[in-house]
């Protein structure tokens, strides 16, 4: 007998017996009215669910247990039932009704199923739906449901956690993207109480401008579900204590765990190893988030990767770069693959060059020791810039599944030529122009500006220069991807164009800062008598088109981790391919102690960048 038929056979008589008295007592009531009031789920027919999700899940839990118990009693009388069992499809703490009654070929567990179900079985299916809430209470004394997802922030009192991670978690919680019963744990070396941590992060939590309803209540709920664990200086013992605290909060319920490791790079291996051995859940999945840097060079990155893979599976590791959570990055593939007007043009046949620009108008003295050691190449270029190019230049993936996208990205990275020092410009802003307090780069060679030209050696992009320019202390904050197209062959308006470069080049601009927009530069006739051409921009300005507040990039990436979507996170082979591109030039810079070219703070950067563009026949589009 098919599984669905067996369930219907069990369900229908008891349900009919329960609903018949109600119909007799109220003959005018329709069967739909009765079902709506008594049954939260009907097989084979859509229904509308009323009440909050917590109430529904309590009732639904009872339904599942009742069905399991009925089927369990029949197994002893059926020869072909052995080896069949039900399993619920619990993802991110939310029951998915589409996979509730899947059959599996797993053998029966030796656990006595009769004893497992006996305490909660009722012969009346609807009575079984009304389980006592005490069966699913947490052990934290608050009387709320045990969490189906726990998120631990390791390094909870650091600046990143306080200003970015906790606010992003609250934004997701407030918007409904985290389960209402989520457990938030802060782990640090400071001896704090739960209330101490709540007081520290409370001032950084805000509700969206366009969603202010019940902000105070939501914030209070979030803070009440936030706990602190003192880790001390023994990570093994600290992680054991964290696990014990999480298990106490989780109770007996199945719960998944996310660990955000926000600690100094030198502490990463000890923390992650202790976490893997002592704090992983055995009742659900575990995922870890790791911040940059992902090694200092190819060798150290390889050692770090091998250490992590000895403790975790690849699918558990999420290497986060907050710049990849910007809307412009996600829009790269949407714009290209969902618009016929762009996809046929995405190759060397039409595109003359691509420019990836990321400039900051502020300086980075607050980064101190980390940036002084790693510089802008290892901090920005290795992950963000190369990942942007990989997403831009990849072949169409067979699907939007994360591994399909990553497979195409790594092909691009493996096709990029190794950088040579002759195609690189290093810069550092002048200390004399920075004023007081900006002397962190005095007497060292740490670059604050980097420009380079990359080439992708494959059939689609052969010969197309990809120019990258990123720097700090520049004239303006700008994040753009600019695609310049070839000139029109045999342009009949060439006499009108003359030497006006702007009229020669069509351009597609994806801008994130300032003012997120998509712009297309085209040539058109100026209205009036005569024939005069002008280069104009077709402008899709997001703030005019969409009346929404753009989420912070940490919100987007944390939501991806919760959902198990890792296409914006670097896989180990992507990491290795990126280091292969940069390692030779990094080694040469370090070996020769190459001095960066000085530029004025608040200026346009080193003059050498303009010569680099001219060398490859390109004019920087942001000038």
MISE-450859 format. One record per residue (C-alpha): residue number from 1; residue in three letters; x, y, z. Coordinates in steps of 0.2 Angstrom, whole numbers, plus 5000, padded with zeros to 4 digits. Each point is the difference from the previous one (the first is absolute). Example, Ala and Ser with C-alpha at 12.3 -4.5 7.8 and 13.67 -1.06 7.14 Angstrom:
2
{1, Ala, {5062, 4978, 5039}} {2, Ser, {5006, 5017, 4997}} 
END
This chain:
623
{1, Unk, {5000, 5000, 5000}} {2, Unk, {5007, 5017, 4996}} {3, Unk, {5005, 5011, 5015}} {4, Unk, {4987, 5014, 4996}} {5, Unk, {4986, 4987, 4998}} {6, Unk, {5005, 4993, 5017}} {7, Unk, {4999, 5017, 5008}} {8, Unk, {4984, 5004, 4993}} {9, Unk, {4993, 4983, 5006}} {10, Unk, {5005, 5004, 5017}} {11, Unk, {4995, 5018, 5000}} {12, Unk, {4983, 5000, 4992}} {13, Unk, {4990, 4989, 5012}} {14, Unk, {5006, 5008, 5016}} {15, Unk, {4998, 5017, 4993}} {16, Unk, {4983, 4997, 4993}} {17, Unk, {4994, 4993, 5017}} {18, Unk, {5007, 5016, 5008}} {19, Unk, {4992, 5012, 4988}} {20, Unk, {4983, 4991, 4998}} {21, Unk, {4993, 5006, 5017}} {22, Unk, {5005, 5018, 4996}} {23, Unk, {4991, 4999, 4983}} {24, Unk, {4984, 4993, 5009}} {25, Unk, {5000, 5014, 5013}} {26, Unk, {5001, 5013, 4987}} {27, Unk, {4992, 4994, 4984}} {28, Unk, {5003, 5017, 4991}} {29, Unk, {5019, 4999, 5002}} {30, Unk, {5009, 4994, 4985}} {31, Unk, {5013, 4987, 5000}} {32, Unk, {5013, 5013, 4996}} {33, Unk, {4995, 5010, 5015}} {34, Unk, {5002, 4985, 5011}} {35, Unk, {5017, 4995, 4993}} {36, Unk, {5006, 5018, 5001}} {37, Unk, {4996, 5000, 5019}} {38, Unk, {5007, 4983, 5004}} {39, Unk, {5013, 4994, 4987}} {40, Unk, {5016, 5010, 4997}} {41, Unk, {5005, 4989, 4985}} {42, Unk, {4990, 4990, 4988}} {43, Unk, {5007, 4987, 4988}} {44, Unk, {4998, 5003, 4982}} {45, Unk, {4991, 5017, 5002}} {46, Unk, {5006, 5018, 5003}} {47, Unk, {4994, 5008, 5016}} {48, Unk, {5003, 5017, 5008}} {49, Unk, {5008, 5000, 5017}} {50, Unk, {4995, 5011, 5014}} {51, Unk, {5009, 5005, 5016}} {52, Unk, {5018, 5003, 5003}} {53, Unk, {5014, 4988, 4994}} {54, Unk, {5005, 4994, 5018}} {55, Unk, {4982, 4994, 5003}} {56, Unk, {4999, 4992, 4983}} {57, Unk, {5017, 4991, 5003}} {58, Unk, {4994, 4993, 5016}} {59, Unk, {4984, 4993, 4993}} {60, Unk, {5010, 4994, 4985}} {61, Unk, {5012, 4991, 5011}} {62, Unk, {4986, 4991, 5008}} {63, Unk, {4993, 4995, 4983}} {64, Unk, {5017, 4993, 4995}} {65, Unk, {5002, 4990, 5016}} {66, Unk, {4982, 4993, 4998}} {67, Unk, {5003, 4994, 4982}} {68, Unk, {5017, 4992, 5005}} {69, Unk, {4992, 4991, 5014}} {70, Unk, {4986, 4993, 4990}} {71, Unk, {5012, 4994, 4986}} {72, Unk, {5012, 4993, 5013}} {73, Unk, {4987, 4989, 5007}} {74, Unk, {4996, 4993, 4983}} {75, Unk, {5018, 4997, 4996}} {76, Unk, {5000, 4984, 5012}} {77, Unk, {4986, 4993, 4989}} {78, Unk, {5007, 5004, 4983}} {79, Unk, {5015, 4990, 4993}} {80, Unk, {5005, 5013, 4987}} {81, Unk, {4999, 5015, 5012}} {82, Unk, {5017, 4995, 5008}} {83, Unk, {5013, 5013, 4995}} {84, Unk, {4988, 5014, 4996}} {85, Unk, {4999, 5015, 5011}} {86, Unk, {4994, 5018, 5000}} {87, Unk, {5011, 5015, 5001}} {88, Unk, {4996, 5018, 5001}} {89, Unk, {5009, 5012, 4989}} {90, Unk, {5006, 5013, 5013}} {91, Unk, {5009, 5014, 4991}} {92, Unk, {5006, 5016, 5009}} {93, Unk, {4988, 4995, 5014}} {94, Unk, {4984, 5001, 4989}} {95, Unk, {4990, 4985, 4995}} {96, Unk, {4999, 4998, 4981}} {97, Unk, {4983, 4991, 4997}} {98, Unk, {5006, 4995, 4982}} {99, Unk, {5011, 4986, 5007}} {100, Unk, {4991, 4994, 5016}} {101, Unk, {4995, 4983, 4994}} {102, Unk, {5015, 4995, 4990}} {103, Unk, {5005, 4982, 5000}} {104, Unk, {5018, 4994, 5004}} {105, Unk, {5009, 4984, 4998}} {106, Unk, {5009, 5002, 5017}} {107, Unk, {4999, 4985, 5012}} {108, Unk, {4989, 5002, 5015}} {109, Unk, {5010, 5007, 5015}} {110, Unk, {5002, 4988, 5015}} {111, Unk, {4991, 5013, 5011}} {112, Unk, {4983, 4993, 5005}} {113, Unk, {4988, 5011, 4990}} {114, Unk, {4985, 4995, 5011}} {115, Unk, {5008, 5007, 5015}} {116, Unk, {5005, 5015, 4991}} {117, Unk, {4982, 5005, 4994}} {118, Unk, {4990, 4992, 5014}} {119, Unk, {5000, 5016, 5012}} {120, Unk, {4993, 5011, 4987}} {121, Unk, {4989, 4989, 4990}} {122, Unk, {4981, 5003, 5000}} {123, Unk, {4987, 4990, 4991}} {124, Unk, {4992, 5017, 4995}} {125, Unk, {5011, 5008, 4987}} {126, Unk, {4993, 5018, 5003}} {127, Unk, {5002, 4997, 5019}} {128, Unk, {5018, 4996, 4996}} {129, Unk, {5002, 5016, 4991}} {130, Unk, {4998, 5009, 5016}} {131, Unk, {5016, 4995, 5009}} {132, Unk, {5004, 5008, 5016}} {133, Unk, {5013, 5014, 4997}} {134, Unk, {5010, 4993, 5014}} {135, Unk, {5006, 4987, 4989}} {136, Unk, {5010, 5012, 4989}} {137, Unk, {5005, 5013, 5013}} {138, Unk, {5018, 5005, 5001}} {139, Unk, {5011, 4998, 5016}} {140, Unk, {5004, 5018, 5001}} {141, Unk, {4986, 5004, 5012}} {142, Unk, {4991, 5012, 4988}} {143, Unk, {4987, 4988, 4995}} {144, Unk, {5003, 5003, 4982}} {145, Unk, {5003, 4987, 4986}} {146, Unk, {5017, 4992, 5000}} {147, Unk, {5010, 5008, 4986}} {148, Unk, {5001, 4991, 4983}} {149, Unk, {5015, 5010, 4995}} {150, Unk, {5015, 5007, 5011}} {151, Unk, {5012, 5012, 4994}} {152, Unk, {5016, 5003, 5010}} {153, Unk, {5011, 5015, 4997}} {154, Unk, {5018, 4996, 5006}} {155, Unk, {5009, 5016, 5004}} {156, Unk, {4983, 5008, 5005}} {157, Unk, {5007, 5016, 5008}} {158, Unk, {5011, 5005, 4985}} {159, Unk, {4996, 5015, 4990}} {160, Unk, {4995, 4990, 4985}} {161, Unk, {4987, 4989, 5010}} {162, Unk, {4993, 5016, 5009}} {163, Unk, {4998, 5011, 4985}} {164, Unk, {4997, 4988, 4986}} {165, Unk, {4996, 4982, 5005}} {166, Unk, {4987, 5002, 5014}} {167, Unk, {4991, 5014, 4991}} {168, Unk, {4999, 4989, 4984}} {169, Unk, {4993, 4986, 5010}} {170, Unk, {4987, 5011, 5008}} {171, Unk, {4995, 5007, 4983}} {172, Unk, {4997, 4982, 4994}} {173, Unk, {4990, 4996, 5016}} {174, Unk, {4990, 5016, 4999}} {175, Unk, {4996, 4996, 4981}} {176, Unk, {4995, 4982, 5004}} {177, Unk, {5014, 4992, 4991}} {178, Unk, {5006, 4991, 5016}} {179, Unk, {4989, 4989, 5010}} {180, Unk, {4991, 5009, 5015}} {181, Unk, {5007, 4987, 5012}} {182, Unk, {5018, 5003, 4994}} {183, Unk, {5014, 4999, 5013}} {184, Unk, {5014, 5013, 4999}} {185, Unk, {5016, 4997, 5009}} {186, Unk, {5015, 5011, 5003}} {187, Unk, {5016, 4992, 5004}} {188, Unk, {5015, 5011, 5006}} {189, Unk, {5014, 5001, 5013}} {190, Unk, {4992, 5013, 5010}} {191, Unk, {4991, 4994, 5016}} {192, Unk, {4983, 5007, 4996}} {193, Unk, {4982, 4996, 5004}} {194, Unk, {4986, 4997, 4988}} {195, Unk, {4994, 5018, 5004}} {196, Unk, {5017, 5007, 4998}} {197, Unk, {5001, 4994, 4982}} {198, Unk, {4982, 5006, 4997}} {199, Unk, {5004, 5017, 5006}} {200, Unk, {5016, 5001, 4989}} {201, Unk, {4991, 4996, 4984}} {202, Unk, {4983, 5008, 5003}} {203, Unk, {5006, 5017, 4995}} {204, Unk, {5005, 4994, 4983}} {205, Unk, {4983, 4992, 4996}} {206, Unk, {4989, 5010, 4988}} {207, Unk, {4984, 4996, 4991}} {208, Unk, {4998, 5003, 4982}} {209, Unk, {4993, 5017, 4995}} {210, Unk, {4987, 4993, 4989}} {211, Unk, {4995, 4987, 5014}} {212, Unk, {4998, 5007, 5017}} {213, Unk, {4985, 4990, 5006}} {214, Unk, {5003, 4992, 5017}} {215, Unk, {5018, 5005, 5000}} {216, Unk, {5002, 5001, 5018}} {217, Unk, {4991, 4983, 5003}} {218, Unk, {5011, 4991, 4987}} {219, Unk, {5015, 5007, 5007}} {220, Unk, {4996, 4995, 5018}} {221, Unk, {4996, 4982, 4993}} {222, Unk, {5017, 5000, 4991}} {223, Unk, {5010, 5005, 5015}} {224, Unk, {4991, 4988, 5012}} {225, Unk, {5005, 4986, 4988}} {226, Unk, {5018, 5006, 5001}} {227, Unk, {5012, 4992, 5012}} {228, Unk, {5019, 5002, 5004}} {229, Unk, {5013, 4986, 5004}} {230, Unk, {5016, 5004, 5008}} {231, Unk, {5013, 4991, 4990}} {232, Unk, {5016, 5004, 5010}} {233, Unk, {5017, 4996, 4992}} {234, Unk, {4997, 4981, 4999}} {235, Unk, {4990, 4998, 4984}} {236, Unk, {4997, 4981, 5002}} {237, Unk, {4992, 5003, 5017}} {238, Unk, {4992, 5016, 4994}} {239, Unk, {4992, 4991, 4985}} {240, Unk, {4994, 4986, 5011}} {241, Unk, {4992, 5012, 5011}} {242, Unk, {4992, 5008, 4985}} {243, Unk, {4993, 4984, 4994}} {244, Unk, {4993, 4996, 5017}} {245, Unk, {4991, 5017, 5001}} {246, Unk, {4993, 4998, 4982}} {247, Unk, {4994, 4982, 5004}} {248, Unk, {4992, 5007, 5016}} {249, Unk, {4991, 5013, 4990}} {250, Unk, {4995, 4988, 4986}} {251, Unk, {4993, 4987, 5011}} {252, Unk, {4997, 4984, 4991}} {253, Unk, {4994, 5007, 4984}} {254, Unk, {5010, 4999, 4984}} {255, Unk, {5010, 5016, 4997}} {256, Unk, {5012, 5006, 4987}} {257, Unk, {5015, 5011, 5004}} {258, Unk, {5010, 5014, 4991}} {259, Unk, {5016, 5006, 5007}} {260, Unk, {5007, 5017, 4995}} {261, Unk, {5018, 5000, 5004}} {262, Unk, {5005, 5018, 5002}} {263, Unk, {5017, 4999, 5008}} {264, Unk, {5018, 5006, 4995}} {265, Unk, {5008, 4989, 4986}} {266, Unk, {5013, 4993, 5011}} {267, Unk, {4986, 4992, 5012}} {268, Unk, {4990, 4993, 4986}} {269, Unk, {5007, 4982, 4999}} {270, Unk, {4999, 4998, 5019}} {271, Unk, {4983, 5006, 5001}} {272, Unk, {4993, 4991, 4985}} {273, Unk, {5008, 4983, 5006}} {274, Unk, {4993, 5002, 5017}} {275, Unk, {4983, 5004, 4993}} {276, Unk, {5000, 4985, 4989}} {277, Unk, {5005, 4988, 5013}} {278, Unk, {4989, 5007, 5014}} {279, Unk, {4986, 5011, 4995}} {280, Unk, {4992, 4992, 4984}} {281, Unk, {4982, 4995, 5001}} {282, Unk, {4996, 4981, 4998}} {283, Unk, {4981, 5004, 4997}} {284, Unk, {5002, 5010, 4984}} {285, Unk, {5012, 5009, 4988}} {286, Unk, {5014, 5011, 5005}} {287, Unk, {5008, 5014, 4990}} {288, Unk, {5014, 5012, 5003}} {289, Unk, {5003, 5017, 4994}} {290, Unk, {5018, 5006, 4998}} {291, Unk, {5006, 5018, 4997}} {292, Unk, {5015, 5006, 4989}} {293, Unk, {5014, 4998, 4998}} {294, Unk, {5000, 4983, 4993}} {295, Unk, {5019, 4998, 5002}} {296, Unk, {5015, 5011, 4997}} {297, Unk, {5005, 4991, 4984}} {298, Unk, {4997, 4984, 4990}} {299, Unk, {5010, 4990, 5012}} {300, Unk, {4992, 5006, 5016}} {301, Unk, {4983, 5000, 4992}} {302, Unk, {5002, 4982, 4995}} {303, Unk, {5005, 4995, 5018}} {304, Unk, {4985, 5009, 5007}} {305, Unk, {4989, 4991, 4988}} {306, Unk, {5007, 4983, 5004}} {307, Unk, {4998, 5003, 5019}} {308, Unk, {4981, 5006, 4997}} {309, Unk, {4996, 4985, 4989}} {310, Unk, {5008, 4988, 5013}} {311, Unk, {4986, 5005, 5012}} {312, Unk, {4986, 5006, 4988}} {313, Unk, {4992, 4995, 4983}} {314, Unk, {5002, 5013, 4986}} {315, Unk, {4981, 5003, 5000}} {316, Unk, {5001, 5005, 5019}} {317, Unk, {5013, 5014, 4997}} {318, Unk, {4994, 5018, 4995}} {319, Unk, {5014, 5012, 4996}} {320, Unk, {4992, 5017, 5001}} {321, Unk, {5005, 5016, 4991}} {322, Unk, {4987, 5013, 5004}} {323, Unk, {5003, 5009, 4984}} {324, Unk, {4993, 4985, 4991}} {325, Unk, {4983, 5003, 5008}} {326, Unk, {4997, 5016, 4991}} {327, Unk, {4985, 5001, 4988}} {328, Unk, {5011, 5004, 4985}} {329, Unk, {5009, 4983, 5002}} {330, Unk, {4983, 4990, 5000}} {331, Unk, {4994, 5011, 4985}} {332, Unk, {5015, 4995, 4989}} {333, Unk, {4992, 4983, 4996}} {334, Unk, {4982, 5006, 5000}} {335, Unk, {5004, 5014, 4987}} {336, Unk, {5010, 4989, 4989}} {337, Unk, {4990, 4984, 5000}} {338, Unk, {4982, 5006, 5001}} {339, Unk, {5002, 5014, 4986}} {340, Unk, {5002, 4995, 4982}} {341, Unk, {5006, 5017, 4996}} {342, Unk, {5016, 4997, 5010}} {343, Unk, {5004, 4982, 4999}} {344, Unk, {5005, 4999, 4981}} {345, Unk, {5012, 5015, 5003}} {346, Unk, {5009, 4992, 5015}} {347, Unk, {5016, 4995, 4991}} {348, Unk, {5016, 5007, 4991}} {349, Unk, {4990, 5002, 4984}} {350, Unk, {4991, 5016, 5008}} {351, Unk, {5009, 5004, 5016}} {352, Unk, {5016, 5010, 4999}} {353, Unk, {5005, 5001, 5018}} {354, Unk, {4992, 4997, 5018}} {355, Unk, {5005, 5011, 5014}} {356, Unk, {4997, 4996, 5019}} {357, Unk, {5001, 5015, 5011}} {358, Unk, {5000, 5001, 5019}} {359, Unk, {5006, 5016, 5008}} {360, Unk, {4998, 5007, 5017}} {361, Unk, {5001, 5018, 5006}} {362, Unk, {5005, 4995, 5018}} {363, Unk, {5016, 4993, 5007}} {364, Unk, {5003, 4984, 5009}} {365, Unk, {5010, 5004, 5016}} {366, Unk, {4986, 4991, 5010}} {367, Unk, {5005, 4983, 4992}} {368, Unk, {5017, 5002, 5008}} {369, Unk, {5010, 4984, 5001}} {370, Unk, {4989, 4989, 4989}} {371, Unk, {5001, 5012, 4985}} {372, Unk, {5018, 5005, 5003}} {373, Unk, {5005, 4981, 4998}} {374, Unk, {4988, 4995, 4985}} {375, Unk, {4998, 5016, 4990}} {376, Unk, {4987, 5004, 4987}} {377, Unk, {5005, 4986, 4988}} {378, Unk, {4997, 4986, 5013}} {379, Unk, {4985, 5009, 5008}} {380, Unk, {4990, 5006, 4985}} {381, Unk, {5007, 4993, 4983}} {382, Unk, {5002, 4982, 5005}} {383, Unk, {4981, 4997, 5004}} {384, Unk, {4989, 5014, 4995}} {385, Unk, {5008, 5006, 4984}} {386, Unk, {5004, 4982, 4993}} {387, Unk, {4983, 4993, 5005}} {388, Unk, {4991, 5015, 4992}} {389, Unk, {5010, 4996, 4984}} {390, Unk, {4996, 4982, 5001}} {391, Unk, {4981, 5003, 5002}} {392, Unk, {5001, 5012, 4985}} {393, Unk, {5010, 4990, 4988}} {394, Unk, {4993, 4982, 5004}} {395, Unk, {4991, 4989, 4988}} {396, Unk, {4982, 4997, 5003}} {397, Unk, {4998, 4988, 5014}} {398, Unk, {4988, 4985, 4997}} {399, Unk, {4990, 5006, 5014}} {400, Unk, {5000, 5013, 5014}} {401, Unk, {5005, 4987, 5013}} {402, Unk, {5015, 5006, 5010}} {403, Unk, {5012, 4986, 4994}} {404, Unk, {4995, 5003, 4982}} {405, Unk, {5004, 5018, 5002}} {406, Unk, {5016, 4997, 5009}} {407, Unk, {5006, 4987, 4987}} {408, Unk, {4999, 5014, 4987}} {409, Unk, {5009, 5013, 5011}} {410, Unk, {5015, 4989, 5003}} {411, Unk, {5002, 4996, 4981}} {412, Unk, {5001, 5019, 4997}} {413, Unk, {5013, 5002, 5014}} {414, Unk, {5010, 4986, 4993}} {415, Unk, {5000, 5008, 4983}} {416, Unk, {5007, 5017, 5007}} {417, Unk, {5019, 5003, 4996}} {418, Unk, {5011, 5002, 5014}} {419, Unk, {5003, 5018, 5004}} {420, Unk, {5017, 5008, 4996}} {421, Unk, {5008, 5015, 5009}} {422, Unk, {5000, 5010, 4983}} {423, Unk, {4981, 5000, 5000}} {424, Unk, {4998, 5006, 5018}} {425, Unk, {5000, 5017, 5008}} {426, Unk, {5002, 5002, 5019}} {427, Unk, {4996, 5016, 5009}} {428, Unk, {5000, 5007, 5018}} {429, Unk, {4992, 5016, 5005}} {430, Unk, {5012, 5014, 5006}} {431, Unk, {5001, 5001, 5019}} {432, Unk, {5004, 5019, 4999}} {433, Unk, {4982, 5003, 4993}} {434, Unk, {4991, 4989, 5013}} {435, Unk, {5001, 5011, 5015}} {436, Unk, {5002, 4994, 5018}} {437, Unk, {4995, 4982, 5004}} {438, Unk, {5004, 4993, 4982}} {439, Unk, {5017, 4994, 5003}} {440, Unk, {4997, 4982, 5000}} {441, Unk, {5010, 4997, 4983}} {442, Unk, {5015, 5010, 5005}} {443, Unk, {5016, 4992, 4995}} {444, Unk, {4992, 4984, 4993}} {445, Unk, {4996, 4994, 4982}} {446, Unk, {4982, 4995, 5003}} {447, Unk, {4990, 5005, 4984}} {448, Unk, {4984, 5009, 5002}} {449, Unk, {4997, 5000, 4981}} {450, Unk, {5000, 4986, 4987}} {451, Unk, {4997, 5000, 4981}} {452, Unk, {5003, 4986, 4988}} {453, Unk, {4995, 4992, 4984}} {454, Unk, {4995, 4982, 4999}} {455, Unk, {4997, 4989, 4985}} {456, Unk, {4989, 4985, 4999}} {457, Unk, {5007, 4987, 4988}} {458, Unk, {4984, 4992, 4993}} {459, Unk, {4990, 5000, 4984}} {460, Unk, {4987, 5013, 5007}} {461, Unk, {5012, 5013, 5007}} {462, Unk, {5016, 4998, 4991}} {463, Unk, {5009, 5017, 4998}} {464, Unk, {4987, 5010, 5010}} {465, Unk, {5009, 5009, 5014}} {466, Unk, {4992, 5000, 5017}} {467, Unk, {5006, 5016, 5010}} {468, Unk, {4999, 5000, 5018}} {469, Unk, {5002, 5015, 5011}} {470, Unk, {4998, 5001, 5019}} {471, Unk, {5006, 5013, 5013}} {472, Unk, {4998, 5009, 5016}} {473, Unk, {5001, 5019, 5003}} {474, Unk, {4994, 5004, 4983}} {475, Unk, {4989, 5014, 4993}} {476, Unk, {4983, 4991, 5002}} {477, Unk, {4992, 4984, 5006}} {478, Unk, {4996, 4990, 4984}} {479, Unk, {4996, 4982, 4997}} {480, Unk, {4996, 4996, 4981}} {481, Unk, {5002, 4988, 4986}} {482, Unk, {5002, 5008, 4983}} {483, Unk, {4998, 4990, 4984}} {484, Unk, {5007, 5010, 4985}} {485, Unk, {4995, 4994, 4983}} {486, Unk, {5009, 5000, 4983}} {487, Unk, {4997, 5014, 4988}} {488, Unk, {4987, 4998, 4987}} {489, Unk, {5008, 4993, 4984}} {490, Unk, {4998, 5012, 4985}} {491, Unk, {4991, 5013, 5011}} {492, Unk, {4991, 5011, 4988}} {493, Unk, {5001, 5014, 5013}} {494, Unk, {5018, 5000, 5002}} {495, Unk, {5002, 5017, 4993}} {496, Unk, {4988, 5007, 5013}} {497, Unk, {5010, 4991, 5014}} {498, Unk, {5017, 5006, 4996}} {499, Unk, {5012, 4998, 5015}} {500, Unk, {4986, 5000, 5013}} {501, Unk, {5004, 4983, 5009}} {502, Unk, {4983, 5001, 5009}} {503, Unk, {4991, 4998, 4984}} {504, Unk, {5010, 4986, 4994}} {505, Unk, {4997, 4988, 5015}} {506, Unk, {4984, 4992, 5005}} {507, Unk, {5001, 4995, 5018}} {508, Unk, {4990, 4990, 5013}} {509, Unk, {5003, 5006, 5018}} {510, Unk, {4995, 4990, 5015}} {511, Unk, {5002, 5012, 5015}} {512, Unk, {4998, 4996, 5018}} {513, Unk, {5007, 5016, 5008}} {514, Unk, {4996, 5014, 4999}} {515, Unk, {4981, 4997, 4997}} {516, Unk, {4997, 4982, 4994}} {517, Unk, {4996, 5001, 4981}} {518, Unk, {5001, 4991, 4983}} {519, Unk, {5005, 5012, 4987}} {520, Unk, {5002, 4998, 4981}} {521, Unk, {5010, 5013, 4990}} {522, Unk, {4993, 5002, 4983}} {523, Unk, {5001, 5013, 4986}} {524, Unk, {4985, 5010, 4995}} {525, Unk, {4996, 5016, 4990}} {526, Unk, {4998, 5016, 5009}} {527, Unk, {4982, 5007, 4997}} {528, Unk, {5000, 5015, 4988}} {529, Unk, {5005, 5005, 4983}} {530, Unk, {5016, 4993, 4993}} {531, Unk, {5008, 4983, 5005}} {532, Unk, {5010, 5000, 5016}} {533, Unk, {5004, 4984, 5010}} {534, Unk, {5000, 4998, 5018}} {535, Unk, {5006, 4986, 5012}} {536, Unk, {4985, 4997, 5012}} {537, Unk, {4997, 4988, 5014}} {538, Unk, {4984, 4990, 5002}} {539, Unk, {4999, 4999, 5019}} {540, Unk, {4991, 4988, 5011}} {541, Unk, {5003, 5008, 5017}} {542, Unk, {4995, 4988, 5013}} {543, Unk, {4995, 5013, 5013}} {544, Unk, {4987, 5007, 4988}} {545, Unk, {4994, 4983, 4994}} {546, Unk, {4999, 4990, 5016}} {547, Unk, {4994, 5008, 5016}} {548, Unk, {5009, 4987, 5011}} {549, Unk, {5015, 5001, 5012}} {550, Unk, {5014, 4990, 4993}} {551, Unk, {5006, 4987, 5013}} {552, Unk, {5017, 5000, 5006}} {553, Unk, {5012, 4987, 4992}} {554, Unk, {5002, 4990, 5016}} {555, Unk, {4981, 4997, 5000}} {556, Unk, {5000, 4993, 4983}} {557, Unk, {5015, 4989, 5003}} {558, Unk, {4994, 4994, 5017}} {559, Unk, {4983, 4995, 4992}} {560, Unk, {5009, 4990, 4987}} {561, Unk, {5009, 4991, 5013}} {562, Unk, {4983, 4996, 5009}} {563, Unk, {4993, 4994, 4983}} {564, Unk, {5016, 4990, 4996}} {565, Unk, {5003, 5010, 4985}} {566, Unk, {5019, 5002, 4998}} {567, Unk, {5002, 5006, 4982}} {568, Unk, {5007, 5017, 5006}} {569, Unk, {5013, 4991, 5012}} {570, Unk, {5016, 4994, 4994}} {571, Unk, {5003, 4982, 4998}} {572, Unk, {5017, 4992, 5004}} {573, Unk, {5005, 4998, 4981}} {574, Unk, {4994, 5018, 4997}} {575, Unk, {5011, 5006, 5014}} {576, Unk, {5015, 4991, 4993}} {577, Unk, {4997, 5006, 4982}} {578, Unk, {4999, 5018, 5006}} {579, Unk, {5017, 4998, 5010}} {580, Unk, {5008, 4993, 4984}} {581, Unk, {4996, 5016, 4991}} {582, Unk, {5007, 5012, 5013}} {583, Unk, {5014, 4990, 5008}} {584, Unk, {5014, 5003, 4987}} {585, Unk, {4998, 5019, 5001}} {586, Unk, {4998, 5000, 5019}} {587, Unk, {5016, 4990, 5002}} {588, Unk, {5009, 5012, 4988}} {589, Unk, {4993, 5016, 5009}} {590, Unk, {5005, 4992, 5017}} {591, Unk, {5017, 4994, 4994}} {592, Unk, {5005, 5017, 4991}} {593, Unk, {4992, 5010, 5014}} {594, Unk, {4991, 5010, 4986}} {595, Unk, {4996, 5017, 5006}} {596, Unk, {4982, 5007, 4996}} {597, Unk, {4998, 5016, 4990}} {598, Unk, {4994, 5014, 5011}} {599, Unk, {4984, 5009, 4997}} {600, Unk, {4991, 5015, 5008}} {601, Unk, {4987, 4995, 5013}} {602, Unk, {4983, 5005, 4992}} {603, Unk, {5007, 4999, 4982}} {604, Unk, {4998, 4988, 4985}} {605, Unk, {5014, 4988, 5004}} {606, Unk, {5017, 4997, 4993}} {607, Unk, {5004, 5007, 4983}} {608, Unk, {5007, 4983, 4995}} {609, Unk, {4982, 4993, 4999}} {610, Unk, {4997, 5011, 4985}} {611, Unk, {5015, 4994, 4991}} {612, Unk, {4995, 4982, 5004}} {613, Unk, {4983, 5003, 4992}} {614, Unk, {5009, 5008, 4985}} {615, Unk, {5012, 4986, 4998}} {616, Unk, {4985, 4988, 4997}} {617, Unk, {4990, 5013, 4989}} {618, Unk, {4987, 5004, 5013}} {619, Unk, {4995, 5016, 5008}} {620, Unk, {4994, 4999, 5018}} {621, Unk, {4981, 5003, 4999}} {622, Unk, {4999, 5009, 5017}} {623, Unk, {5011, 5015, 4996}} 
END
